[in-house]
Amino acid sequence: MNVRLSRKGWIVIPAALRKKYGLKPGKEVRVVDYGGVLSIVPVVPDPIRAGAGVLRGDDSLAQAMVEEHRREREHDETNFRVG
């Protein structure tokens, strides 16, 4: 989507994108330079709280690792017996 830069360096973010990303007057955004690509990123007031629970799942990672180790050990004992 193309927008035009004003003489003062202003751009207008199209209404559909403002609505999609909840950008209202006074909302703070960050302009990020990714080595030749500029991105406009909404600022999250409390990024820790906003990210809380993102990685939460039903399964325990530790339990999954223990089970995987048990299966590997059984596989090794079955397939690599010397005798």
Phi and psi in radians as a Rosetta constraint file:
Dihedral C 1 N 2 CA 2 C 2 CIRCULARHARMONIC -1.638 0.35
Dihedral N 2 CA 2 C 2 N 3 CIRCULARHARMONIC 2.433 0.35
Dihedral C 2 N 3 CA 3 C 3 CIRCULARHARMONIC -2.273 0.35
Dihedral N 3 CA 3 C 3 N 4 CIRCULARHARMONIC 2.791 0.35
Dihedral C 3 N 4 CA 4 C 4 CIRCULARHARMONIC -1.858 0.35
Dihedral N 4 CA 4 C 4 N 5 CIRCULARHARMONIC 2.391 0.35
Dihedral C 4 N 5 CA 5 C 5 CIRCULARHARMONIC -1.451 0.35
Dihedral N 5 CA 5 C 5 N 6 CIRCULARHARMONIC 2.284 0.35
Dihedral C 5 N 6 CA 6 C 6 CIRCULARHARMONIC -1.394 0.35
Dihedral N 6 CA 6 C 6 N 7 CIRCULARHARMONIC 3.025 0.35
Dihedral C 6 N 7 CA 7 C 7 CIRCULARHARMONIC -1.072 0.35
Dihedral N 7 CA 7 C 7 N 8 CIRCULARHARMONIC -0.503 0.35
Dihedral C 7 N 8 CA 8 C 8 CIRCULARHARMONIC -1.526 0.35
Dihedral N 8 CA 8 C 8 N 9 CIRCULARHARMONIC 0.013 0.35
Dihedral C 8 N 9 CA 9 C 9 CIRCULARHARMONIC 1.536 0.35
Dihedral N 9 CA 9 C 9 N 10 CIRCULARHARMONIC 0.208 0.35
Dihedral C 9 N 10 CA 10 C 10 CIRCULARHARMONIC -1.496 0.35
Dihedral N 10 CA 10 C 10 N 11 CIRCULARHARMONIC 2.623 0.35
Dihedral C 10 N 11 CA 11 C 11 CIRCULARHARMONIC -2.237 0.35
Dihedral N 11 CA 11 C 11 N 12 CIRCULARHARMONIC 2.722 0.35
Dihedral C 11 N 12 CA 12 C 12 CIRCULARHARMONIC -1.887 0.35
Dihedral N 12 CA 12 C 12 N 13 CIRCULARHARMONIC 2.142 0.35
Dihedral C 12 N 13 CA 13 C 13 CIRCULARHARMONIC -1.441 0.35
Dihedral N 13 CA 13 C 13 N 14 CIRCULARHARMONIC 2.165 0.35
Dihedral C 13 N 14 CA 14 C 14 CIRCULARHARMONIC -0.963 0.35
Dihedral N 14 CA 14 C 14 N 15 CIRCULARHARMONIC 2.549 0.35
Dihedral C 14 N 15 CA 15 C 15 CIRCULARHARMONIC -0.956 0.35
Dihedral N 15 CA 15 C 15 N 16 CIRCULARHARMONIC -0.705 0.35
Dihedral C 15 N 16 CA 16 C 16 CIRCULARHARMONIC -1.073 0.35
Dihedral N 16 CA 16 C 16 N 17 CIRCULARHARMONIC -0.691 0.35
Dihedral C 16 N 17 CA 17 C 17 CIRCULARHARMONIC -1.287 0.35
Dihedral N 17 CA 17 C 17 N 18 CIRCULARHARMONIC -0.653 0.35
Dihedral C 17 N 18 CA 18 C 18 CIRCULARHARMONIC -1.057 0.35
Dihedral N 18 CA 18 C 18 N 19 CIRCULARHARMONIC -0.728 0.35
Dihedral C 18 N 19 CA 19 C 19 CIRCULARHARMONIC -1.178 0.35
Dihedral N 19 CA 19 C 19 N 20 CIRCULARHARMONIC -0.802 0.35
Dihedral C 19 N 20 CA 20 C 20 CIRCULARHARMONIC -1.006 0.35
Dihedral N 20 CA 20 C 20 N 21 CIRCULARHARMONIC -0.693 0.35
Dihedral C 20 N 21 CA 21 C 21 CIRCULARHARMONIC -1.807 0.35
Dihedral N 21 CA 21 C 21 N 22 CIRCULARHARMONIC 0.159 0.35
Dihedral C 21 N 22 CA 22 C 22 CIRCULARHARMONIC 1.128 0.35
Dihedral N 22 CA 22 C 22 N 23 CIRCULARHARMONIC 0.607 0.35
Dihedral C 22 N 23 CA 23 C 23 CIRCULARHARMONIC -1.555 0.35
Dihedral N 23 CA 23 C 23 N 24 CIRCULARHARMONIC 1.948 0.35
Dihedral C 23 N 24 CA 24 C 24 CIRCULARHARMONIC -2.033 0.35
Dihedral N 24 CA 24 C 24 N 25 CIRCULARHARMONIC 2.812 0.35
Dihedral C 24 N 25 CA 25 C 25 CIRCULARHARMONIC -0.899 0.35
Dihedral N 25 CA 25 C 25 N 26 CIRCULARHARMONIC 2.297 0.35
Dihedral C 25 N 26 CA 26 C 26 CIRCULARHARMONIC 1.627 0.35
Dihedral N 26 CA 26 C 26 N 27 CIRCULARHARMONIC -0.236 0.35
Dihedral C 26 N 27 CA 27 C 27 CIRCULARHARMONIC -1.166 0.35
Dihedral N 27 CA 27 C 27 N 28 CIRCULARHARMONIC 2.324 0.35
Dihedral C 27 N 28 CA 28 C 28 CIRCULARHARMONIC -1.488 0.35
Dihedral N 28 CA 28 C 28 N 29 CIRCULARHARMONIC 2.360 0.35
Dihedral C 28 N 29 CA 29 C 29 CIRCULARHARMONIC -2.217 0.35
Dihedral N 29 CA 29 C 29 N 30 CIRCULARHARMONIC 2.790 0.35
Dihedral C 29 N 30 CA 30 C 30 CIRCULARHARMONIC -2.031 0.35
Dihedral N 30 CA 30 C 30 N 31 CIRCULARHARMONIC 2.398 0.35
Dihedral C 30 N 31 CA 31 C 31 CIRCULARHARMONIC -1.748 0.35
Dihedral N 31 CA 31 C 31 N 32 CIRCULARHARMONIC 2.112 0.35
Dihedral C 31 N 32 CA 32 C 32 CIRCULARHARMONIC -1.994 0.35
Dihedral N 32 CA 32 C 32 N 33 CIRCULARHARMONIC 2.298 0.35
Dihedral C 32 N 33 CA 33 C 33 CIRCULARHARMONIC -1.713 0.35
Dihedral N 33 CA 33 C 33 N 34 CIRCULARHARMONIC 1.922 0.35
Dihedral C 33 N 34 CA 34 C 34 CIRCULARHARMONIC -1.728 0.35
Dihedral N 34 CA 34 C 34 N 35 CIRCULARHARMONIC 0.897 0.35
Dihedral C 34 N 35 CA 35 C 35 CIRCULARHARMONIC 1.112 0.35
Dihedral N 35 CA 35 C 35 N 36 CIRCULARHARMONIC 0.974 0.35
Dihedral C 35 N 36 CA 36 C 36 CIRCULARHARMONIC 1.845 0.35
Dihedral N 36 CA 36 C 36 N 37 CIRCULARHARMONIC -0.160 0.35
Dihedral C 36 N 37 CA 37 C 37 CIRCULARHARMONIC -2.088 0.35
Dihedral N 37 CA 37 C 37 N 38 CIRCULARHARMONIC 2.126 0.35
Dihedral C 37 N 38 CA 38 C 38 CIRCULARHARMONIC -1.655 0.35
Dihedral N 38 CA 38 C 38 N 39 CIRCULARHARMONIC 2.371 0.35
Dihedral C 38 N 39 CA 39 C 39 CIRCULARHARMONIC -2.206 0.35
Dihedral N 39 CA 39 C 39 N 40 CIRCULARHARMONIC 2.496 0.35
Dihedral C 39 N 40 CA 40 C 40 CIRCULARHARMONIC -1.830 0.35
Dihedral N 40 CA 40 C 40 N 41 CIRCULARHARMONIC 2.071 0.35
Dihedral C 40 N 41 CA 41 C 41 CIRCULARHARMONIC -2.116 0.35
Dihedral N 41 CA 41 C 41 N 42 CIRCULARHARMONIC 2.166 0.35
Dihedral C 41 N 42 CA 42 C 42 CIRCULARHARMONIC -1.053 0.35
Dihedral N 42 CA 42 C 42 N 43 CIRCULARHARMONIC 2.394 0.35
Dihedral C 42 N 43 CA 43 C 43 CIRCULARHARMONIC -1.444 0.35
Dihedral N 43 CA 43 C 43 N 44 CIRCULARHARMONIC 2.264 0.35
Dihedral C 43 N 44 CA 44 C 44 CIRCULARHARMONIC -1.627 0.35
Dihedral N 44 CA 44 C 44 N 45 CIRCULARHARMONIC 2.128 0.35
Dihedral C 44 N 45 CA 45 C 45 CIRCULARHARMONIC -0.977 0.35
Dihedral N 45 CA 45 C 45 N 46 CIRCULARHARMONIC -0.733 0.35
Dihedral C 45 N 46 CA 46 C 46 CIRCULARHARMONIC -2.312 0.35
Dihedral N 46 CA 46 C 46 N 47 CIRCULARHARMONIC 1.541 0.35
Dihedral C 46 N 47 CA 47 C 47 CIRCULARHARMONIC -1.087 0.35
Dihedral N 47 CA 47 C 47 N 48 CIRCULARHARMONIC -0.517 0.35
Dihedral C 47 N 48 CA 48 C 48 CIRCULARHARMONIC -1.151 0.35
Dihedral N 48 CA 48 C 48 N 49 CIRCULARHARMONIC -0.835 0.35
Dihedral C 48 N 49 CA 49 C 49 CIRCULARHARMONIC -1.159 0.35
Dihedral N 49 CA 49 C 49 N 50 CIRCULARHARMONIC -0.683 0.35
Dihedral C 49 N 50 CA 50 C 50 CIRCULARHARMONIC -1.120 0.35
Dihedral N 50 CA 50 C 50 N 51 CIRCULARHARMONIC -0.562 0.35
Dihedral C 50 N 51 CA 51 C 51 CIRCULARHARMONIC -1.573 0.35
Dihedral N 51 CA 51 C 51 N 52 CIRCULARHARMONIC -0.119 0.35
Dihedral C 51 N 52 CA 52 C 52 CIRCULARHARMONIC -1.065 0.35
Dihedral N 52 CA 52 C 52 N 53 CIRCULARHARMONIC 2.276 0.35
Dihedral C 52 N 53 CA 53 C 53 CIRCULARHARMONIC 1.525 0.35
Dihedral N 53 CA 53 C 53 N 54 CIRCULARHARMONIC -0.088 0.35
Dihedral C 53 N 54 CA 54 C 54 CIRCULARHARMONIC -1.084 0.35
Dihedral N 54 CA 54 C 54 N 55 CIRCULARHARMONIC -0.667 0.35
Dihedral C 54 N 55 CA 55 C 55 CIRCULARHARMONIC -1.683 0.35
Dihedral N 55 CA 55 C 55 N 56 CIRCULARHARMONIC 0.079 0.35
Dihedral C 55 N 56 CA 56 C 56 CIRCULARHARMONIC -1.193 0.35
Dihedral N 56 CA 56 C 56 N 57 CIRCULARHARMONIC 2.396 0.35
Dihedral C 56 N 57 CA 57 C 57 CIRCULARHARMONIC -2.451 0.35
Dihedral N 57 CA 57 C 57 N 58 CIRCULARHARMONIC 3.078 0.35
Dihedral C 57 N 58 CA 58 C 58 CIRCULARHARMONIC -1.409 0.35
Dihedral N 58 CA 58 C 58 N 59 CIRCULARHARMONIC -0.496 0.35
Dihedral C 58 N 59 CA 59 C 59 CIRCULARHARMONIC -1.674 0.35
Dihedral N 59 CA 59 C 59 N 60 CIRCULARHARMONIC 2.636 0.35
Dihedral C 59 N 60 CA 60 C 60 CIRCULARHARMONIC -1.528 0.35
Dihedral N 60 CA 60 C 60 N 61 CIRCULARHARMONIC 2.207 0.35
Dihedral C 60 N 61 CA 61 C 61 CIRCULARHARMONIC -1.093 0.35
Dihedral N 61 CA 61 C 61 N 62 CIRCULARHARMONIC -0.737 0.35
Dihedral C 61 N 62 CA 62 C 62 CIRCULARHARMONIC -1.061 0.35
Dihedral N 62 CA 62 C 62 N 63 CIRCULARHARMONIC -0.769 0.35
Dihedral C 62 N 63 CA 63 C 63 CIRCULARHARMONIC -1.130 0.35
Dihedral N 63 CA 63 C 63 N 64 CIRCULARHARMONIC -0.692 0.35
Dihedral C 63 N 64 CA 64 C 64 CIRCULARHARMONIC -1.102 0.35
Dihedral N 64 CA 64 C 64 N 65 CIRCULARHARMONIC -0.684 0.35
Dihedral C 64 N 65 CA 65 C 65 CIRCULARHARMONIC -1.175 0.35
Dihedral N 65 CA 65 C 65 N 66 CIRCULARHARMONIC -0.702 0.35
Dihedral C 65 N 66 CA 66 C 66 CIRCULARHARMONIC -1.087 0.35
Dihedral N 66 CA 66 C 66 N 67 CIRCULARHARMONIC -0.776 0.35
Dihedral C 66 N 67 CA 67 C 67 CIRCULARHARMONIC -1.115 0.35
Dihedral N 67 CA 67 C 67 N 68 CIRCULARHARMONIC -0.748 0.35
Dihedral C 67 N 68 CA 68 C 68 CIRCULARHARMONIC -1.089 0.35
Dihedral N 68 CA 68 C 68 N 69 CIRCULARHARMONIC -0.742 0.35
Dihedral C 68 N 69 CA 69 C 69 CIRCULARHARMONIC -1.093 0.35
Dihedral N 69 CA 69 C 69 N 70 CIRCULARHARMONIC -0.724 0.35
Dihedral C 69 N 70 CA 70 C 70 CIRCULARHARMONIC -1.072 0.35
Dihedral N 70 CA 70 C 70 N 71 CIRCULARHARMONIC -0.785 0.35
Dihedral C 70 N 71 CA 71 C 71 CIRCULARHARMONIC -1.111 0.35
Dihedral N 71 CA 71 C 71 N 72 CIRCULARHARMONIC -0.719 0.35
Dihedral C 71 N 72 CA 72 C 72 CIRCULARHARMONIC -1.102 0.35
Dihedral N 72 CA 72 C 72 N 73 CIRCULARHARMONIC -0.736 0.35
Dihedral C 72 N 73 CA 73 C 73 CIRCULARHARMONIC -1.118 0.35
Dihedral N 73 CA 73 C 73 N 74 CIRCULARHARMONIC -0.767 0.35
Dihedral C 73 N 74 CA 74 C 74 CIRCULARHARMONIC -1.084 0.35
Dihedral N 74 CA 74 C 74 N 75 CIRCULARHARMONIC -0.740 0.35
Dihedral C 74 N 75 CA 75 C 75 CIRCULARHARMONIC -1.072 0.35
Dihedral N 75 CA 75 C 75 N 76 CIRCULARHARMONIC -0.795 0.35
Dihedral C 75 N 76 CA 76 C 76 CIRCULARHARMONIC -1.112 0.35
Dihedral N 76 CA 76 C 76 N 77 CIRCULARHARMONIC -0.754 0.35
Dihedral C 76 N 77 CA 77 C 77 CIRCULARHARMONIC -1.117 0.35
Dihedral N 77 CA 77 C 77 N 78 CIRCULARHARMONIC -0.620 0.35
Dihedral C 77 N 78 CA 78 C 78 CIRCULARHARMONIC -1.319 0.35
Dihedral N 78 CA 78 C 78 N 79 CIRCULARHARMONIC -0.713 0.35
Dihedral C 78 N 79 CA 79 C 79 CIRCULARHARMONIC -1.696 0.35
Dihedral N 79 CA 79 C 79 N 80 CIRCULARHARMONIC -0.198 0.35
Dihedral C 79 N 80 CA 80 C 80 CIRCULARHARMONIC -2.205 0.35
Dihedral N 80 CA 80 C 80 N 81 CIRCULARHARMONIC 0.575 0.35
Dihedral C 80 N 81 CA 81 C 81 CIRCULARHARMONIC -1.269 0.35
Dihedral N 81 CA 81 C 81 N 82 CIRCULARHARMONIC 2.369 0.35
Dihedral C 81 N 82 CA 82 C 82 CIRCULARHARMONIC -1.684 0.35
Dihedral N 82 CA 82 C 82 N 83 CIRCULARHARMONIC 2.319 0.35
